[in-house]
Amino acid sequence: MAEGPDGRLRCWWGASSPEYVAYHDDEWGRPVRSSDALYEKLCLEAFQSGLSWITILRKREGFRAAFAGFDPALVAEFGDDDVARLMADTAIVRNRAKIEAAIVNARAALTIDLSELLWSFAPPPRPRPVDRAGVPPLTDESKAMAKALKKHGFKFVGPTTAYALMQACGLVDDHIEGCCVPAA
């Protein structure tokens, strides 16, 4: 646990910066059901791979501008000129494989009900972890989710990224026991 600037106890990672406090308190672990919002989260989790989450939070508005508000129908139409534009955009993480995955994933997202697919992997509710050691990096459900996403043509979504998505979108509640964020 970490004490935030307001004296409230948060998960170990949720109190080190204003961006983390806001994300932890208002967003992380809250159920997300909209397919478009899930597409955005999926993209951001993929862009985070190998980087600090604070980098993604600080560039989030840049990502939204660069990727047409994460509207899958619009991103699915992106072509080579858009990839070149995005590779030159300092407001985002400029990684060609991740940029191309976001475009491929938009096209894949249009072929399915993304919300229905992702939420089908939500495990039964379980008690909150008692400490950081109780938070797994991946689970059987995240492995199955990653496999299903790949089957539908998604890229850059391994089981660890899938589990981070599950945490971010409230499919699991990994807030530490005693955290100031109420259970969903």
C-alpha positions as CSV (number, residue, x, y, z in Angstrom):
1,M,0.0,0.0,0.0
2,A,1.0,3.6,-0.6
3,E,-0.3,6.7,1.1
4,G,-1.4,9.3,-1.4
5,P,-1.0,13.1,-1.0
6,D,-4.5,13.2,0.5
7,G,-3.5,10.6,3.2
8,R,-5.7,7.8,1.6
9,L,-4.2,4.4,1.1
10,R,-3.9,3.1,-2.4
11,C,-2.3,0.2,-4.3
12,W,1.5,0.4,-4.3
13,W,1.6,2.0,-7.7
14,G,-1.3,4.4,-7.4
15,A,0.1,7.3,-5.4
16,S,3.4,8.3,-7.0
17,S,2.2,11.0,-9.4
18,P,-1.0,13.0,-10.0
19,E,-1.6,11.0,-13.2
20,Y,-1.4,7.7,-11.3
21,V,-3.7,8.9,-8.5
22,A,-6.4,10.0,-11.0
23,Y,-6.1,6.8,-13.1
24,H,-6.0,4.6,-10.0
25,D,-8.9,6.2,-8.2
26,D,-11.2,7.0,-11.1
27,E,-10.5,4.5,-13.9
28,W,-8.4,1.4,-13.2
29,G,-10.5,-1.6,-12.3
30,R,-13.8,0.1,-13.2
31,P,-16.0,-2.0,-15.6
32,V,-15.7,-0.9,-19.2
33,R,-18.3,-2.4,-21.5
34,S,-18.3,-0.3,-24.6
35,S,-16.5,-2.0,-27.5
36,D,-15.0,1.3,-28.6
37,A,-13.7,2.1,-25.1
38,L,-12.3,-1.5,-24.9
39,Y,-10.6,-1.0,-28.2
40,E,-8.9,2.1,-26.9
41,K,-7.8,0.3,-23.7
42,L,-6.5,-2.6,-25.8
43,C,-4.4,-0.3,-27.9
44,L,-3.0,1.6,-25.0
45,E,-2.1,-1.7,-23.2
46,A,-0.3,-2.8,-26.3
47,F,1.6,0.5,-26.6
48,Q,2.6,0.2,-23.0
49,S,4.3,-3.1,-23.5
50,G,8.0,-2.7,-22.5
51,L,7.4,0.9,-21.2
52,S,6.2,2.5,-18.0
53,W,2.4,3.1,-17.8
54,I,3.0,6.7,-16.8
55,T,4.5,7.2,-20.3
56,I,1.2,6.1,-21.8
57,L,-0.9,8.2,-19.4
58,R,1.0,11.3,-20.2
59,K,0.7,10.7,-24.0
60,R,-3.0,9.5,-23.8
61,E,-4.5,12.7,-25.3
62,G,-1.9,12.6,-28.1
63,F,-2.9,9.0,-28.8
64,R,-6.5,9.9,-28.9
65,A,-5.8,12.7,-31.4
66,A,-3.5,10.6,-33.5
67,F,-5.9,7.6,-33.6
68,A,-9.1,9.5,-34.4
69,G,-10.5,9.2,-30.9
70,F,-9.9,5.4,-31.1
71,D,-12.9,5.0,-33.3
72,P,-12.3,1.5,-34.8
73,A,-14.2,2.3,-38.0
74,L,-11.9,5.3,-38.7
75,V,-8.7,3.7,-37.6
76,A,-9.5,0.6,-39.8
77,E,-9.2,2.9,-42.8
78,F,-5.7,4.0,-42.0
79,G,-3.1,3.2,-44.6
80,D,0.6,3.7,-45.3
81,D,0.4,7.5,-45.2
82,D,-1.2,7.3,-41.8
83,V,1.5,5.0,-40.6
84,A,4.1,7.5,-41.8
85,R,2.2,10.3,-40.1
86,L,2.0,8.4,-36.8
87,M,5.7,7.4,-37.0
88,A,6.5,11.2,-37.1
89,D,4.1,12.1,-34.2
90,T,6.0,12.9,-31.1
91,A,2.8,13.0,-29.1
92,I,2.6,9.2,-29.2
93,V,4.9,6.2,-28.8
94,R,6.4,5.8,-32.2
95,N,6.8,2.1,-32.7
96,R,5.9,0.8,-36.1
97,A,4.8,-2.7,-34.9
98,K,2.5,-1.2,-32.3
99,I,1.1,1.4,-34.7
100,E,0.4,-1.3,-37.3
101,A,-1.1,-3.5,-34.6
102,A,-3.6,-0.7,-33.6
103,I,-4.7,-0.5,-37.2
104,V,-5.0,-4.3,-37.7
105,N,-6.8,-4.5,-34.3
106,A,-9.3,-1.9,-35.4
107,R,-10.2,-3.9,-38.5
108,A,-10.5,-7.1,-36.3
109,A,-12.7,-5.2,-33.8
110,L,-15.2,-4.4,-36.5
111,T,-15.8,-8.1,-37.2
112,I,-16.8,-9.1,-33.7
113,D,-18.6,-7.8,-30.6
114,L,-15.4,-6.9,-28.7
115,S,-17.2,-6.4,-25.4
116,E,-18.9,-9.7,-25.6
117,L,-15.7,-11.5,-26.4
118,L,-13.6,-9.9,-23.8
119,W,-16.1,-10.1,-21.0
120,S,-16.6,-13.8,-21.7
121,F,-13.2,-14.3,-20.1
122,A,-14.0,-12.5,-16.8
123,P,-13.4,-15.0,-14.0
124,P,-15.8,-15.3,-11.1
125,P,-15.3,-12.6,-8.5
126,R,-12.6,-13.3,-6.0
127,P,-11.3,-11.6,-2.9
128,R,-8.9,-8.7,-3.4
129,P,-5.2,-9.6,-3.1
130,V,-3.8,-8.9,0.3
131,D,-0.5,-7.5,-1.1
132,R,1.4,-6.9,-4.3
133,A,2.6,-10.5,-4.4
134,G,-1.0,-11.7,-4.8
135,V,-1.4,-9.9,-8.1
136,P,-0.5,-12.3,-11.0
137,P,1.1,-11.1,-14.2
138,L,-1.2,-13.4,-16.2
139,T,-3.9,-16.1,-15.6
140,D,-5.5,-19.0,-17.4
141,E,-8.2,-16.6,-18.5
142,S,-5.8,-14.1,-19.9
143,K,-4.0,-16.8,-21.8
144,A,-7.4,-17.9,-23.2
145,M,-8.3,-14.3,-24.0
146,A,-5.0,-13.7,-25.9
147,K,-5.5,-16.9,-27.9
148,A,-9.1,-15.9,-28.8
149,L,-8.0,-12.4,-29.8
150,K,-5.3,-13.8,-32.0
151,K,-7.7,-16.2,-33.6
152,H,-9.8,-13.2,-34.6
153,G,-6.8,-11.5,-36.1
154,F,-5.7,-9.2,-33.3
155,K,-1.9,-8.5,-33.0
156,F,0.3,-7.5,-30.0
157,V,-2.0,-9.1,-27.4
158,G,-0.2,-11.7,-25.4
159,P,-1.4,-13.1,-22.1
160,T,0.3,-10.5,-20.0
161,T,-1.1,-7.6,-22.1
162,A,-4.5,-9.4,-21.9
163,Y,-4.3,-9.6,-18.1
164,A,-3.4,-5.9,-17.9
165,L,-6.5,-5.2,-20.0
166,M,-8.6,-7.3,-17.7
167,Q,-7.3,-5.3,-14.7
168,A,-7.8,-1.9,-16.4
169,C,-11.3,-2.7,-17.6
170,G,-12.7,-4.3,-14.4
171,L,-12.9,-7.9,-15.5
172,V,-10.8,-8.5,-12.4
173,D,-10.5,-6.4,-9.3
174,D,-6.8,-6.4,-8.3
175,H,-7.0,-3.4,-6.0
176,I,-5.1,-4.4,-2.9
177,E,-7.2,-5.2,0.2
178,G,-7.5,-1.9,2.2
179,C,-7.2,0.3,-0.9
180,C,-9.4,3.4,-0.8
181,V,-11.1,2.5,-4.1
182,P,-14.4,0.7,-3.2
183,A,-15.0,-2.7,-4.8
184,A,-17.0,-2.5,-8.0
